[in-house]
């Protein structure tokens, strides 16, 4: 391979990377509505108000370590974000648009409404609580992102291997949530804690742009698990 060819491919790789890094990903829920938990004959007369999620995540984001892949013989480099919506450097996207309190609260309201377990479910910022028999209160303990880029020890030339199908990197999404059902007196009558993790391998031709996609699917799973745990207990709450 001639020097001019290497230079051309390197420039092309850089262009592709820059195009990917200009992509802004956005929280979307649900990813697959058909996967949401639902029953057909267990509806109650209960009305559930869903509050914005409370924040309990660590603050630390670490991104400077990504540039370690430029060092010859270093095979990969990673970033670690406890709050990925505040980050500006991912594998294949520039940023992820997400508002933890409102987005997760509305996701919970969607899943609880879809479940068919309740007469009515609504999201409220906190001012409309008198109509509810119970309030659902969620806490976000973790929405962790780790992105790893593979340079195969070739520094800036490593991305050339992406063109023959070798992975460009991997992304890990991790979540941890606490769900609580609170009665009008403020007493917690049900609680459920869940965590999950999902890893994808990314390349120029697969999973490009999906760095933060599975935060939504992990939230779907978490709410499905919570509803499955809550459903047999509803008779005690009527």
Secondary structure, 3 states (H helix, E strand, C coil): CCHHHHHHHHHHHHHHHHHHHCCEEECCCCCCHHHCCCCCCCCCCCEEEECCCEECCCCCEECHHHHHHHCCCCCEEEEEECEHHHCCCCCCCCEEECCHHHHHHHHHHHHHHHCCCCCEEEECCCCCCCCCCEEEEEEEEEEEEEEEEECCCCHHHHHHHHHHCCCCEEEEEEEEEEEEEEECCCCEEEEEEEEEEEEEEEECCECCCCCCCHHHHHHHHHHHHHHHHHHCCHHHCC
